[in-house]
Amino acid sequence: LEFSFPRRSDPAWTTMQTLQADLEERDLTINAMALDQDGELYCHPQALNDLHSRTLRPAGPEAMAADPLRIFRAARFYAQYPMFRPAPELLSAMQTCSRLSAFQTLAPLRVGREVLKALQAPRPSNFFQLLHQTHSLEHWLQELQDLADVPAGPAQYHAAPNALAHTLRVVDACSSNPSAEGGNTPGLVGWMALCHDLGKGRTPKKNWPRHINHERAGVEPARALARRLALSNTFLVAGARSAELHMLAGRYPELRPGTRVDLLMRLHAAKLVAPLFEVVRADRGEAHTQQALSDLKTILEVHLPPCDQGLGAQSGERLRTLRAQALATALSR
């Protein structure tokens, strides 16, 4: 590329100076590029070098402080473009700005949007790892920070060094299978993966490395995280269901017909059958989705006869019994 620079006496000099000042106020150098109306390219002095070396660098010393949401944006770029690497000055700026009151008072909707975008990136774990490295998980994503010093589980079941590392491995595994996305809700499966083990952060240290009943313990942290990020009720329910039911779904082949009916109907009501079983696949390496969907089809084909309708709770229990019987018959074939 060739660049021409006008003389100070040329009116274009003022335009160039204005553009240069604007570029230096951008978030990252690789974003600090602009074309004028004549097709002239203006760049931050380090933009092209950083593009070539694949470096994420703040556009200026105050770039992060100007809008602390840029902490999340920089981390999202790392998730979207995992071939890039954060420069030392980016790490320092993120760590410094994460302590600012302006960081803690960001609009929750803005933070939530960045998190959901990161969950749809090629490598979401980079987003959360960079935030953890720069102490930026605290406050907005405290439930994840709480997993960093907790063992993932007994060594014979978990190779990850801690529960956060295990969680991010599952998130990445879900991201690698976009066909399992949660219907028309982008980021839903990744969110469920992010929430599935939050209960481990509540396990008393004396019980480590085991996490007894972490499923139930994870429901409230999942809800709290969704509320803090101002996410929709769809995400609030999905995160809580993932935390509560992922272990049960992981044992799906062992479940009795009645237990399968209860599990599938709870998930079906929230349109979460396929998304939760995708989390199970990523978590345990076991694929139960097709069996679960086949069972659900069998269940939904069962209806109450007229004589059993309109009896309140008794009708509900009768329908459950009929569905369990139909499923047992189908499984025995």
Summary of the structure (lengths in Angstrom):
residues: 333
radius of gyration: 25.1
end to end distance: 69.6
largest distance: 93.7
contacts: 1065
relative contact order: 0.07
helix: 61%
strand: 4%
